[in-house]
Amino acid sequence: MIDSHTHVELTAYSRHHWTDVRGLTVRQVLDVVRAEAATSPTGSWIVLQGTFGQELPDRAALDDAAPEHPTAVRWSMHKFQLNGAGLDAAGITHRTVAPPGARIHFESSGRPTGLVEEGWDLLGWEPPAVDALRESIAETARTLFMTKGVTTIHEIAASRTGIAAYRQLAAGDGPMPRMGLALTAAPGHQPLITVDSFAGIGLPVGFGGAKLRLSAVKIFVDGGRDGALRSTLMGDPAHRWGLLSRAPQRLAEEVTAILGAGTQAWIHAIGDLAQEVTVSAIEQAVRAHPGLDHRTRIEHFGNEIYSDARMHRLIAAGGIPAPNPSFVFAEPDDPARRLPAGAVKYGLRTLLSAGAQPPGNSDTAGAQPFACNPWFTMQCMLVRANRNGVIVDGDEAISLDEALRMFTVDAARATFQEHELGSITVGKYADLAVLNKDPHAVPAEQLSTVDAEIVMVGGVVTTREQLAALARQD
């Protein structure tokens, strides 16, 4: 099984280097902050990982709990809350203007509230040393992915230190899934490249080895749930619109350059306007490179179903929609509170009926670490229930075989690996999992209980017990 889009490094931070406060009340979160401040050197960062929709402390409460420690409480990689010391450490004042693709919230007086969207890179937070990060990444990959049968992971690299850790793991003998790395282009989260310089090098998709390879160039067009570029907001003042990271024609230039270099493009676009900008850019790039099998992906396309015409244009242009059905778990009970109100969410049946081949993925960066389990995501595909058991657009449910295909055959195709992975076929890598139960015999509501007893990567067998022993060492 193949996870075609996730964030192992960020999930490793949330498990080993930050403090997990998912599901805690505001008072409990503040108690954690006070405890961290009491035992941490003055001036050192305190970072806490929350989850989608969770009520978290505001700046004033965090200032009271940790006045001398820069503190960040993350809902997700897209949105976080700072205290005053955190704002000072980031150099954010009433004079600060957010860079393209980010948003800083201010009080009516002009004072920063501490709420920041899409701006983690403003903080100057540094990852741990490579040795520590290597061990936490290995534990996360083995415990959350391999024990569920995942043998290949496509990761959005978050730092140069993380890349160094992946290189060391690929060179070692310990069990690890195959890793593909997507590199984010500036402006965007944890950017590692610019499109112009990278396209000039000419590294094609698949560059590297069997254990560690180049997957794609990642581009952020808009923000997360609250920062998506939607037409419904265009009547508001411009600084309240969704977050557009670059001009539409600049995106078309970048996609054309990436395709010309032989690399795959993965483009984050959630809102209807962001998706229109992206589909148009793909169409222009295809005109420049006629007949090219490019498979440009729009990450999150299908999370919100807007336009059948735009969906068919994407498919006709050779693009791939890559929705994230595990997010159904965090959707509000009230349809009126879902964004955008009235839109069909996670339209898997709509996409499959149109002839799309969306790839399976978890897309978790610490807010939902349980989504690393592909069986949990498949349960979401079939049952469509949020955390409170409320069904979200049940007509969009798909079958188990369709869900399995998304995590195998379709995920291989969406990453240009269909000749190596995705099916049990002579000549492909011996990447297999032996499960503890037959998923076809498990009620759909219990699919997340499926585990792998044995995982084989390239013919090398690792048992669940061996993975557990390694996790204890890590």
C-alpha positions as CSV (number, residue, x, y, z in Angstrom):
1,M,0.0,0.0,0.0
2,I,1.1,3.5,-0.9
3,D,0.5,6.8,0.9
4,S,0.7,9.3,-1.9
5,H,0.7,12.5,0.3
6,T,1.7,12.9,3.9
7,H,4.0,14.8,6.3
8,V,6.0,12.3,8.3
9,E,8.6,14.8,9.5
10,L,5.9,17.2,10.9
11,T,4.1,14.2,12.5
12,A,7.4,13.2,14.1
13,Y,7.7,16.6,15.6
14,S,4.3,16.3,17.1
15,R,5.1,12.9,18.6
16,H,8.6,13.5,19.8
17,H,9.6,17.2,19.8
18,W,6.4,19.1,20.5
19,T,3.8,18.5,23.2
20,D,0.5,16.8,22.2
21,V,-2.5,18.7,23.5
22,R,-5.1,17.3,21.1
23,G,-8.5,17.1,22.7
24,L,-7.6,19.0,25.9
25,T,-9.7,21.8,27.2
26,V,-8.4,25.4,27.2
27,R,-7.6,25.1,31.0
28,Q,-5.8,21.8,30.5
29,V,-3.7,23.3,27.6
30,L,-2.8,26.2,29.8
31,D,-1.7,23.8,32.6
32,V,0.6,22.1,30.1
33,V,2.0,25.5,29.0
34,R,2.8,26.4,32.6
35,A,4.4,23.1,33.3
36,E,6.6,23.4,30.1
37,A,7.6,27.0,31.1
38,A,8.6,25.9,34.6
39,T,11.1,23.3,33.2
40,S,12.3,25.0,30.0
41,P,15.1,27.6,29.7
42,T,13.8,31.2,29.6
43,G,13.5,32.2,26.0
44,S,13.2,28.7,24.5
45,W,10.2,27.8,22.3
46,I,7.2,25.9,23.6
47,V,5.3,24.3,20.8
48,L,2.0,22.4,21.3
49,Q,0.1,20.3,18.8
50,G,-3.7,20.6,18.8
51,T,-6.2,19.4,16.2
52,F,-8.9,20.7,13.9
53,G,-11.7,22.6,15.4
54,Q,-10.3,22.5,18.9
55,E,-10.8,25.5,21.2
56,L,-7.3,26.8,22.2
57,P,-6.0,29.6,24.4
58,D,-5.7,33.2,23.1
59,R,-2.7,35.5,23.3
60,A,-3.7,36.9,26.7
61,A,-4.1,33.5,28.3
62,L,-0.8,32.3,26.9
63,D,1.0,35.4,28.0
64,D,-0.2,34.7,31.6
65,A,0.9,31.1,31.4
66,A,4.3,31.7,29.8
67,P,5.3,35.3,29.7
68,E,9.0,34.6,29.1
69,H,8.8,31.7,26.6
70,P,7.8,32.1,23.0
71,T,4.8,29.8,22.7
72,A,2.9,28.4,19.7
73,V,-0.2,26.3,19.8
74,R,-0.9,24.7,16.5
75,W,-4.3,23.6,15.2
76,S,-2.6,22.4,12.0
77,M,0.3,23.3,9.8
78,H,-2.1,26.0,8.4
79,K,-3.1,27.9,11.6
80,F,-1.5,28.5,15.0
81,Q,-1.7,30.9,18.0
82,L,1.2,32.7,19.4
83,N,1.8,34.5,22.7
84,G,3.5,37.9,23.0
85,A,6.9,36.4,23.4
86,G,6.3,34.3,20.3
87,L,5.3,37.4,18.4
88,D,8.5,39.2,19.6
89,A,10.7,36.2,18.6
90,A,9.1,36.3,15.1
91,G,9.5,40.0,14.9
92,I,5.8,40.5,14.3
93,T,4.5,43.9,15.3
94,H,1.7,46.3,14.2
95,R,4.0,47.3,11.4
96,T,4.3,43.8,9.9
97,V,2.7,43.1,6.6
98,A,2.2,39.4,5.9
99,P,4.1,37.9,2.9
100,P,2.3,36.4,0.0
101,G,0.2,33.4,1.0
102,A,0.1,34.2,4.7
103,R,-2.2,36.1,7.1
104,I,-1.5,37.8,10.4
105,H,-4.6,38.7,12.5
106,F,-4.8,42.1,14.2
107,E,-7.0,43.7,16.8
108,S,-8.9,46.9,15.8
109,S,-6.2,48.8,17.6
110,G,-3.6,47.3,15.3
111,R,-2.1,45.0,17.9
112,P,-1.4,41.5,16.7
113,T,-3.7,38.9,18.2
114,G,-1.1,36.2,17.8
115,L,-3.3,34.2,15.4
116,V,-1.3,33.4,12.2
117,E,-2.4,31.5,9.1
118,E,0.1,29.8,6.7
119,G,3.1,31.6,8.4
120,W,5.1,29.0,10.3
121,D,8.2,30.1,8.5
122,L,8.0,33.5,10.0
123,L,8.9,32.1,13.5
124,G,12.5,31.0,12.8
125,W,11.8,27.8,14.7
126,E,14.6,25.3,14.0
127,P,14.3,21.5,13.7
128,P,16.2,19.3,16.1
129,A,19.6,17.9,15.2
130,V,19.7,15.3,12.4
131,D,20.4,12.3,14.7
132,A,17.4,13.0,16.9
133,L,15.2,13.7,13.9
134,R,16.3,10.6,12.2
135,E,15.2,8.4,15.1
136,S,11.9,10.2,15.5
137,I,11.1,9.9,11.8
138,A,12.0,6.2,11.8
139,E,9.8,5.6,14.8
140,T,6.9,7.5,13.2
141,A,7.2,5.7,9.9
142,R,7.4,2.3,11.5
143,T,4.7,2.7,14.1
144,L,2.1,4.7,12.3
145,F,2.6,3.4,8.7
146,M,4.4,0.1,8.4
147,T,2.4,-1.6,11.2
148,K,-0.7,-0.8,9.1
149,G,0.8,-2.3,5.9
150,V,2.1,0.9,4.2
151,T,5.3,0.1,2.2
152,T,5.7,3.4,0.3
153,I,5.3,6.9,1.6
154,H,5.4,10.1,-0.4
155,E,6.4,12.9,1.9
156,I,6.4,16.7,1.6
157,A,9.8,17.4,2.9
158,A,9.8,20.0,5.7
159,S,13.5,20.9,6.2
160,R,17.0,20.2,4.9
161,T,17.6,18.5,8.2
162,G,14.7,16.1,7.4
163,I,16.1,15.3,4.0
164,A,19.5,14.5,5.6
165,A,17.7,12.2,8.0
166,Y,15.9,10.4,5.1
167,R,19.2,10.0,3.3
168,Q,20.7,8.3,6.4
169,L,17.7,6.1,6.8
170,A,17.8,5.0,3.2
171,A,21.4,4.2,3.5
172,G,20.9,2.1,6.6
173,D,19.7,-1.5,7.1
174,G,16.7,-0.9,9.4
175,P,13.2,-1.5,8.1
176,M,11.7,1.6,6.5
177,P,9.0,2.2,3.8
178,R,10.2,3.4,0.5
179,M,10.2,7.2,0.6
180,G,9.5,9.7,-2.1
181,L,10.1,13.4,-1.4
182,A,8.2,16.3,-2.7
183,L,10.0,19.7,-2.4
184,T,7.9,22.8,-1.7
185,A,8.6,25.8,-3.9
186,A,8.6,29.3,-2.5
187,P,6.3,30.9,-1.5
188,G,4.9,28.0,0.5
189,H,5.3,26.0,3.7
190,Q,8.9,25.2,4.5
191,P,10.0,26.1,1.0
192,L,13.2,24.3,-0.1
193,I,13.5,25.5,-3.7
194,T,12.4,28.0,-6.2
195,V,10.8,26.7,-9.4
196,D,13.1,28.7,-11.7
197,S,16.3,27.4,-10.1
198,F,15.0,23.8,-9.7
199,A,13.6,23.5,-13.2
200,G,16.9,24.6,-14.6
201,I,18.7,21.7,-12.9
202,G,16.4,19.2,-14.8
203,L,16.0,16.5,-12.2
204,P,13.2,14.2,-13.4
205,V,10.5,12.6,-11.3
206,G,11.9,9.4,-9.9
207,F,15.5,10.7,-9.6
208,G,17.3,8.9,-6.8
209,G,17.2,5.2,-5.8
210,A,14.7,2.5,-4.9
211,K,14.6,3.5,-1.3
212,L,14.6,7.3,-1.7
213,R,13.5,9.2,-4.7
214,L,12.3,12.6,-6.0
215,S,8.5,12.6,-6.2
216,A,7.5,16.1,-7.2
217,V,7.6,19.9,-6.8
218,K,4.9,21.1,-4.4
219,I,3.2,24.4,-4.9
220,F,0.8,26.1,-2.5
221,V,-1.8,28.2,-4.4
222,D,-4.1,29.1,-1.4
223,G,-4.3,28.3,2.3
224,G,-6.0,25.7,4.4
225,R,-9.7,25.5,5.4
226,D,-10.0,29.1,6.5
227,G,-7.5,30.4,4.0
228,A,-8.9,28.8,0.9
229,L,-9.5,31.1,-2.1
230,R,-13.3,31.0,-2.5
231,S,-15.5,33.1,-4.6
232,T,-18.0,33.5,-1.7
233,L,-15.5,35.8,0.0
234,M,-14.8,38.2,-2.8
235,G,-17.2,40.8,-1.6
236,D,-15.2,41.3,1.5
237,P,-12.1,43.6,1.9
238,A,-9.2,42.0,0.0
239,H,-7.2,41.2,3.1
240,R,-10.0,38.9,4.3
241,W,-10.1,36.9,1.0
242,G,-8.6,33.4,0.8
243,L,-4.8,33.5,0.5
244,L,-3.5,33.5,-3.0
245,S,0.3,32.9,-3.0
246,R,1.1,33.9,-6.6
247,A,-0.5,35.6,-9.6
248,P,-2.4,33.2,-11.9
249,Q,0.0,33.7,-14.8
250,R,3.0,33.2,-12.6
251,L,1.5,29.8,-11.6
252,A,1.1,28.9,-15.3
253,E,4.8,29.8,-15.9
254,E,5.9,27.6,-13.0
255,V,3.8,24.6,-14.0
256,T,5.0,24.9,-17.6
257,A,8.7,25.0,-16.3
258,I,8.2,22.0,-14.0
259,L,6.7,19.9,-16.7
260,G,9.4,20.9,-19.1
261,A,12.0,19.7,-16.7
262,G,10.4,16.2,-16.5
263,T,9.2,16.6,-13.0
264,Q,5.7,16.1,-11.6
265,A,3.8,19.0,-10.0
266,W,1.6,18.7,-7.0
267,I,-0.5,21.8,-6.5
268,H,-2.3,22.7,-3.3
269,A,-5.7,24.3,-4.2
270,I,-8.8,24.1,-2.0
271,G,-11.1,27.0,-2.9
272,D,-13.0,27.2,-6.2
273,L,-11.0,30.2,-7.4
274,A,-7.7,28.5,-6.5
275,Q,-8.8,25.4,-8.4
276,E,-9.8,27.5,-11.4
277,V,-6.4,29.2,-11.4
278,T,-4.7,25.8,-11.2
279,V,-6.8,24.1,-13.8
280,S,-6.1,27.0,-16.2
281,A,-2.4,26.8,-15.4
282,I,-2.4,23.1,-16.2
283,E,-4.2,23.7,-19.5
284,Q,-1.7,26.3,-20.5
285,A,1.2,24.0,-19.6
286,V,-0.3,21.2,-21.7
287,R,-0.6,23.6,-24.6
288,A,3.2,24.3,-24.2
289,H,4.0,20.6,-23.9
290,P,1.5,18.8,-26.2
291,G,1.2,15.0,-25.7
292,L,3.2,15.0,-22.4
293,D,2.1,12.4,-19.8
294,H,2.5,14.9,-16.9
295,R,-0.1,13.7,-14.3
296,T,-0.1,17.1,-12.6
297,R,-2.0,16.7,-9.3
298,I,-4.3,19.1,-7.6
299,E,-4.1,18.2,-3.9
300,H,-7.4,18.6,-2.1
301,F,-9.4,18.7,-5.4
302,G,-12.7,17.0,-4.5
303,N,-12.7,17.9,-0.8
304,E,-15.2,20.5,-1.9
305,I,-17.2,19.7,-5.1
306,Y,-17.9,22.9,-7.0
307,S,-18.1,22.5,-10.8
308,D,-18.5,19.4,-12.9
309,A,-17.1,21.3,-15.8
310,R,-13.9,22.2,-14.0
311,M,-13.5,18.6,-12.9
312,H,-13.8,17.3,-16.4
313,R,-11.4,20.0,-17.7
314,L,-8.8,18.8,-15.2
315,I,-9.2,15.1,-16.2
316,A,-9.2,16.0,-19.9
317,A,-5.9,17.9,-19.4
318,G,-4.3,14.8,-17.9
319,G,-4.4,16.1,-14.4
320,I,-5.2,14.0,-11.2
321,P,-7.5,15.1,-8.4
322,A,-6.1,14.1,-5.0
323,P,-8.8,14.6,-2.3
324,N,-8.3,13.8,1.4
325,P,-11.3,11.8,2.7
326,S,-9.8,11.3,6.2
327,F,-10.7,15.0,6.9
328,V,-14.4,13.9,7.0
329,F,-13.6,13.0,10.6
330,A,-13.1,16.7,11.6
331,E,-16.1,18.1,9.7
332,P,-18.7,19.9,11.9
333,D,-22.0,18.2,12.6
334,D,-24.0,21.2,11.3
335,P,-23.8,21.3,7.5
336,A,-24.1,25.1,7.7
337,R,-20.7,25.3,9.5
338,R,-18.9,23.3,6.9
339,L,-16.9,25.3,4.3
340,P,-18.2,26.3,2.0
341,A,-21.8,26.0,3.2
342,G,-23.8,23.7,0.9
343,A,-20.9,22.2,-1.0
344,V,-20.7,18.4,-1.3
345,K,-17.7,17.3,0.7
346,Y,-15.1,14.6,-0.2
347,G,-16.8,13.7,-3.5
348,L,-15.2,10.4,-4.1
349,R,-18.2,8.9,-5.9
350,T,-18.4,12.0,-8.1
351,L,-14.7,11.8,-9.0
352,L,-14.8,8.0,-9.8
353,S,-17.9,8.4,-11.9
354,A,-16.1,11.1,-14.0
355,G,-13.3,8.7,-14.7
356,A,-10.8,10.1,-12.3
357,Q,-8.3,7.9,-10.5
358,P,-7.6,9.7,-7.2
359,P,-4.8,8.3,-5.1
360,G,-5.1,7.3,-1.4
361,N,-3.3,9.4,1.1
362,S,-3.4,10.5,4.8
363,D,-2.1,14.2,4.5
364,T,-1.6,14.5,8.2
365,A,1.0,16.8,9.8
366,G,0.2,15.9,13.4
367,A,-3.4,17.1,13.8
368,Q,-4.7,13.7,13.0
369,P,-1.9,11.1,13.4
370,F,-4.4,8.3,13.3
371,A,-5.0,9.1,9.7
372,C,-1.6,7.6,8.9
373,N,-3.5,4.3,9.1
374,P,-4.9,3.7,5.6
375,W,-7.6,1.5,7.0
376,F,-8.9,4.5,9.0
377,T,-9.0,6.6,5.8
378,M,-10.7,3.7,4.0
379,Q,-13.3,3.6,6.8
380,C,-13.9,7.3,6.2
381,M,-14.4,6.5,2.5
382,L,-17.0,3.9,3.1
383,V,-18.8,5.1,6.2
384,R,-18.4,8.9,5.8
385,A,-18.8,9.6,9.6
386,N,-17.3,12.4,11.5
387,R,-15.9,12.2,15.0
388,N,-19.5,12.3,16.5
389,G,-20.8,9.7,14.1
390,V,-22.7,12.2,11.9
391,I,-22.7,11.1,8.3
392,V,-21.3,13.6,5.8
393,D,-22.7,13.4,2.3
394,G,-23.3,9.6,2.4
395,D,-24.1,9.4,-1.3
396,E,-20.3,9.9,-2.0
397,A,-19.4,6.6,-0.3
398,I,-17.4,4.1,-2.3
399,S,-16.8,0.4,-2.0
400,L,-13.9,-1.3,-0.2
401,D,-12.4,-2.5,-3.5
402,E,-12.5,1.0,-4.9
403,A,-10.8,2.3,-1.7
404,L,-8.1,-0.4,-1.9
405,R,-7.4,0.5,-5.5
406,M,-6.9,4.2,-4.4
407,F,-4.2,3.1,-2.0
408,T,-2.5,0.7,-4.4
409,V,-2.9,0.8,-8.2
410,D,-4.1,4.4,-8.3
411,A,-1.5,5.7,-5.8
412,A,1.2,4.0,-7.9
413,R,0.0,5.7,-11.1
414,A,-0.3,9.1,-9.4
415,T,3.4,8.9,-8.5
416,F,4.7,7.4,-11.8
417,Q,5.4,4.1,-10.1
418,E,2.9,1.8,-11.8
419,H,5.7,-0.3,-13.3
420,E,7.3,-0.9,-9.9
421,L,4.5,-0.9,-7.3
422,G,0.8,-1.1,-6.7
423,S,0.0,-4.7,-7.6
424,I,1.3,-8.1,-6.9
425,T,2.8,-8.7,-10.4
426,V,5.9,-10.5,-11.6
427,G,8.7,-8.0,-12.1
428,K,7.5,-5.4,-9.5
429,Y,9.0,-4.9,-6.1
430,A,8.1,-7.5,-3.5
431,D,6.4,-5.0,-1.3
432,L,3.6,-6.9,0.5
433,A,1.6,-6.9,3.8
434,V,0.1,-9.9,5.6
435,L,-2.9,-8.6,7.5
436,N,-4.4,-9.8,10.8
437,K,-7.9,-10.1,9.3
438,D,-9.6,-10.1,6.0
439,P,-10.8,-6.5,5.4
440,H,-13.7,-7.8,3.3
441,A,-15.0,-9.7,6.4
442,V,-14.7,-6.7,8.7
443,P,-17.7,-4.3,9.1
444,A,-16.9,-1.0,7.4
445,E,-17.2,0.8,10.8
446,Q,-14.3,-1.3,12.1
447,L,-11.9,-1.2,9.2
448,S,-9.5,1.0,11.2
449,T,-8.8,-2.1,13.4
450,V,-7.0,-3.9,10.5
451,D,-3.2,-4.3,11.2
452,A,-0.3,-5.8,9.4
453,E,1.3,-8.9,11.0
454,I,4.1,-9.0,8.5
455,V,5.4,-6.2,6.2
456,M,7.7,-7.0,3.3
457,V,9.7,-4.2,1.5
458,G,11.8,-5.4,-1.4
459,G,11.4,-9.0,-0.2
460,V,12.8,-8.2,3.3
461,V,10.3,-9.4,6.0
462,T,9.7,-7.5,9.2
463,T,7.1,-8.7,11.7
464,R,4.9,-6.6,13.9
465,E,6.9,-7.7,17.0
466,Q,10.1,-6.5,15.4
467,L,8.7,-3.1,14.5
468,A,7.4,-2.8,18.1
469,A,10.9,-3.6,19.5
470,L,12.5,-1.0,17.2
471,A,9.9,1.6,18.3
472,R,10.9,1.0,21.9
473,Q,14.5,1.5,21.0
474,D,13.8,4.7,19.0
